[in-house]
Amino acid sequence: MKVNEIMANLEAKHPGENEYLQAVREVLETIEEEYNKHPEFEAAKIVERIVEPDRIFKFRVVWVDDKGQTQVNLGYRVQFNAALGAYKGGLRFHPKVNESMLKFLGFEQIFKNSLTNLPLGGGKGGSDFDPVGKSDAEIMRFCQAFMYELWRNIGADQDSPAGDVGVGGREIGYLYGAYKKIAREHSTGALTGKSYGWGGSLMRPEATGFGAVYYVDRMVKQNGDTLKGKKIALSGFGNVAWGAAQKATELGAEIVAISGPDGVCEISGGMNQEMFDYMLEMRASNHNKVEEMAQKFPAKAKFTAGKKAWVVKCDIAMPCAFQNELAEEDAKMLIANGVKYAAEVSNMGCQPGAIAAFQAAGIPFGPGKAVNAGGVATSGLEICQNAGHINWTAEEVDQKLHKIMNDIYDLCVKYGKQADGKINYVKGANIAGFMRVANAMIAQGII
């Protein structure tokens, strides 16, 4: 494999799609050595095939707001690779959503899903619709209009979307209601992240955050350390950060910061149950302001406008909000302040310079495709429950999630262990995820 040659060809086909191209380059550079041990991969042009999506649907979404005015947005679904199973990946509603972003997310999803060892292909979708400040009625009408265009191309054995940024339980409910009405079938596996009682799985809202903490716990133990007493800074206050905050606190860590687009809340003495519960209210409000936590709990939280979570001294940094949110200068600030571990919970949450800074400083760094795989893993478990018409208890789902995250961690160690004994978790995750997909593509022929 000649990485620069492949990237030059890709850049010519996809000019300006920097997020997508960045994600591809990172994977290719870390798998190159292992890839070159398999001449059958080169003969079948596995890399050239895997970096291009199977297909992309792009469509207009027309809906009417509460003032009776017609609004127009763009919707997308990127079906990237189905070598391991039906396409699986979230829907993101955010004004910055575009084709390049979704291609990067869909590409990452291939390997994340592969790491779970479940039969899941990779895909991603969404819209440039901004749910912030919208009424429930407006969000419902948008979701219905979005699904009217998407429904033919999804289904339990074809493509099963889930939630992501801007798409929580409420949005999944509206989307599924529209799907059921239009498709005239009660196929609960067509969407995951549903509410418990009509096809949803217990533990799904918490799963990404819980899984991330399970991975970090193993990373900490790998270094002869313990999570107990560690101070953790989180970005975001949605389901992912909410789950991570709860599980980390349960395991004895202390959440010292959460952040939003408006600034950061520094938490004194860690978070409590009231604060966990209020995070859900903040997410549901659509205000997208972390300052509300400080207004609700002035004795516990101090708000600083315009700052990120990374200004607060911590032992563990866990970006949970958006891609490329942790920059190189943030990483250097964290390192100067004594951070011991970093884990990328959001997809590609760290910029390349930040990852390089952590690795150069010897800070164990967990990559997003491994660390945040708990969400899609539990979505896969939800599909299994739907197919078998069974409902596992929360304890059963949590046990399965914990095992999956432990298995993912072990794969990262297997493929990421270096000659000096240190572990390159980024390399390990990329190789482990790639090998399973590549072998499946070889077995299934040139299609």
QUIRADA-V798517 format. One record per run of one state. SS is the DSSP state (h for helix, s for strand, l for the rest). FROM is the first residue (numbers start at 0). TO is the last residue. If there is no record, write none. Layout:
[[SS	FROM	TO] [SS	FROM	TO]]
//
This chain:
[[l	0	1] [h	2	12] [l	13	16] [h	17	34] [l	35	37] [h	38	42] [l	43	44] [h	45	49] [l	50	53] [s	54	63] [l	64	68] [s	69	80] [l	81	84] [s	85	92] [l	93	97] [h	98	114] [l	115	118] [s	119	126] [l	127	134] [h	135	152] [l	153	153] [s	154	154] [l	155	157] [s	158	161] [l	162	162] [s	163	163] [l	164	165] [s	166	166] [l	167	167] [h	168	182] [l	183	186] [h	187	189] [s	190	190] [l	191	202] [h	203	221] [l	222	229] [s	230	234] [l	235	237] [h	238	249] [l	250	252] [s	253	259] [l	260	261] [s	262	266] [l	267	271] [h	272	284] [l	285	289] [h	290	295] [l	296	299] [s	300	304] [l	305	307] [h	308	310] [l	311	314] [s	315	318] [l	319	324] [s	325	325] [l	326	326] [h	327	335] [l	336	339] [s	340	342] [l	343	348] [s	349	349] [l	350	350] [h	351	359] [l	360	362] [s	363	365] [l	366	366] [h	367	370] [l	371	372] [h	373	387] [l	388	392] [h	393	415] [s	416	416] [l	417	421] [s	422	422] [l	423	423] [h	424	443] [l	444	446]]
//
